[in-house]
Amino acid sequence: MTKHSKSERERRAAESVRVAEIEAAWMGSVPAATAKQFTLAVEAARARGPEPRRPDMAPGTLPNPPRPGHEPKIPKDDPRGRPRRD
């Protein structure tokens, strides 16, 4: 856990208070209907929760489909192929 100095904690607390003041002023300047609609949208987004984590894959790998004309070749399964010599 990170430790912060007393002045750093005080600065962060002051920033939080200032942000709350700015948000309150902004909500006061917005028409009531718009503010209510915004509040409902924020509540719905918070109720949804975070988006599930996407699989850790390199870009362009499956499940992304290949571009048209760039499909992978089907492996050959030729029964008449040359026999292998060991």
C-alpha positions as CSV (number, residue, x, y, z in Angstrom):
1,M,0.0,0.0,0.0
2,T,1.3,3.4,-0.9
3,K,1.8,6.0,1.9
4,H,1.2,9.7,1.2
5,S,2.4,12.6,3.2
6,K,-0.1,14.7,5.2
7,S,0.1,17.6,2.7
8,E,-0.6,15.1,-0.2
9,R,-3.7,13.8,1.6
10,E,-4.9,17.3,2.3
11,R,-4.4,18.3,-1.3
12,R,-6.3,15.3,-2.5
13,A,-9.2,16.0,-0.1
14,A,-9.3,19.6,-1.2
15,E,-9.4,18.5,-4.9
16,S,-12.3,16.2,-4.1
17,V,-14.2,19.0,-2.4
18,R,-13.6,21.3,-5.4
19,V,-14.7,18.7,-7.9
20,A,-17.9,18.2,-5.9
21,E,-18.5,22.0,-6.0
22,I,-18.0,22.1,-9.7
23,E,-20.3,19.2,-10.3
24,A,-23.0,20.8,-8.1
25,A,-22.6,24.1,-10.1
26,W,-22.9,22.2,-13.4
27,M,-26.0,20.3,-12.3
28,G,-27.5,23.6,-11.2
29,S,-26.9,25.2,-14.6
30,V,-28.5,22.3,-16.5
31,P,-32.3,22.3,-17.1
32,A,-34.2,20.1,-14.6
33,A,-35.4,17.6,-17.2
34,T,-32.0,17.1,-18.7
35,A,-30.4,16.7,-15.2
36,K,-33.0,14.1,-14.3
37,Q,-32.4,12.2,-17.6
38,F,-28.6,12.4,-17.0
39,T,-29.0,11.1,-13.4
40,L,-31.1,8.2,-14.6
41,A,-28.5,7.3,-17.2
42,V,-25.7,7.4,-14.7
43,E,-27.7,5.2,-12.2
44,A,-28.4,2.7,-15.0
45,A,-24.7,2.6,-16.0
46,R,-23.6,2.1,-12.4
47,A,-26.2,-0.7,-11.9
48,R,-24.9,-2.5,-15.0
49,G,-21.4,-2.8,-13.5
50,P,-18.1,-3.1,-15.2
51,E,-17.8,-4.7,-18.6
52,P,-16.4,-8.3,-18.5
53,R,-12.7,-8.5,-19.2
54,R,-11.9,-9.4,-22.7
55,P,-9.6,-12.4,-23.4
56,D,-6.0,-11.5,-23.5
57,M,-5.2,-12.1,-27.2
58,A,-3.0,-10.5,-29.8
59,P,-4.9,-8.2,-32.2
60,G,-6.3,-9.9,-35.2
61,T,-6.5,-13.4,-33.7
62,L,-9.6,-15.4,-33.4
63,P,-12.5,-14.7,-32.6
64,N,-12.0,-12.0,-35.2
65,P,-13.0,-13.5,-38.5
66,P,-10.5,-13.3,-41.3
67,R,-10.9,-10.6,-44.0
68,P,-12.7,-11.8,-47.2
69,G,-10.2,-13.4,-49.5
70,H,-7.7,-14.1,-46.7
71,E,-9.3,-17.2,-45.2
72,P,-6.8,-19.9,-44.0
73,K,-6.1,-22.7,-46.4
74,I,-7.7,-26.1,-45.6
75,P,-5.0,-28.7,-44.9
76,K,-4.5,-31.2,-47.6
77,D,-5.7,-34.7,-46.7
78,D,-4.6,-36.5,-49.9
79,P,-4.7,-40.3,-49.5
80,R,-2.7,-40.7,-52.7
81,G,0.3,-38.8,-51.3
82,R,3.8,-40.3,-51.4
83,P,4.5,-42.7,-48.7
84,R,7.0,-41.7,-46.1
85,R,10.2,-43.6,-45.7
86,D,11.6,-44.0,-42.2
